[in-house]
C-alpha cells in the first residue's frame, strides 16, 4: 500500500463532506437577516435584513457558497457555516 493512499482517501472524504454540508441559499439569507438585526435595532424594525436577504444572489462552487448584493460579497459559507462579510 502506498504512503499517499491514506492521504488521498482523507482528501476525498473531506471533499465529499464539504459538498454535502455546503450551506443552502436559505441558510445564507437567514444569516444575513440575523447579521443586519444584530447591527441595528432600527434596521431590524424596518426589515432591512429581509430586503437585503431577498435581493441577494446565491452562488455555489460545489464545496462552498457565497451571496452577493449589487456585485458586493455579502456572505460566505462552507461545511454548514455561514459568515457575513460586514
C-alpha positions in Angstrom: 0.0 0.0 0.0 1.3 3.4 -1.0 2.1 6.1 1.6 0.0 8.6 -0.3 -3.2 6.4 -0.4 -4.4 7.3 3.2 -3.9 11.0 2.4 -5.8 10.7 -0.8 -8.6 8.9 0.9 -8.8 11.6 3.6 -8.8 14.3 0.9 -11.7 12.6 -0.9 -13.7 12.2 2.3 -13.1 15.8 3.2 -14.2 16.9 -0.3 -17.4 14.8 -0.1 -18.2 16.2 3.3 -17.7 19.8 2.2 -20.0 19.2 -0.8 -22.7 17.6 1.4 -22.5 20.3 4.0 -22.5 23.3 1.6 -24.9 25.8 3.0 -28.1 26.4 1.1 -29.4 29.8 -0.2 -31.9 29.8 2.7 -29.2 29.4 5.3 -27.3 32.3 3.8 -30.4 34.5 3.7 -31.2 33.7 7.3 -27.7 34.6 8.4 -27.9 37.9 6.5 -31.1 38.8 8.3 -29.6 38.0 11.7 -26.5 40.0 11.0 -28.4 43.1 10.0 -30.6 42.8 13.1 -27.5 42.4 15.3 -26.0 45.6 13.9 -29.0 47.9 14.2 -32.4 47.8 16.0 -33.8 50.4 13.6 -32.7 48.3 10.6 -34.3 45.3 12.3 -37.6 47.2 12.9 -37.7 48.4 9.3 -37.0 45.0 7.8 -33.7 45.9 6.1 -32.3 42.5 6.7 -35.3 40.9 4.9 -34.8 43.2 2.0 -31.1 42.5 1.8 -31.7 38.8 2.0 -34.4 39.0 -0.7 -32.1 40.7 -3.2 -29.0 38.6 -2.5 -27.8 36.3 -5.3 -26.7 32.8 -4.2 -23.6 31.2 -5.9 -22.4 27.7 -5.2 -18.9 26.4 -6.2 -19.6 22.8 -5.1 -17.8 22.7 -1.8 -18.5 26.3 -0.7 -21.0 29.0 -1.5 -21.4 32.8 -1.3 -24.0 35.5 -1.8 -23.7 38.9 -3.4 -25.8 42.1 -3.4 -25.1 44.5 -6.2 -21.9 42.5 -7.0 -20.6 43.0 -3.5 -19.8 39.9 -1.4 -22.3 39.6 1.4 -21.8 36.1 2.9 -19.5 33.1 2.5 -20.3 29.6 3.6 -18.7 26.1 3.8 -19.1 23.0 6.0 -22.6 24.2 7.1 -21.3 27.5 8.5 -22.2 30.9 7.0 -20.3 34.1 7.8 -21.3 37.6 6.7 -18.6 39.9 5.4 -19.7 43.1 7.2 
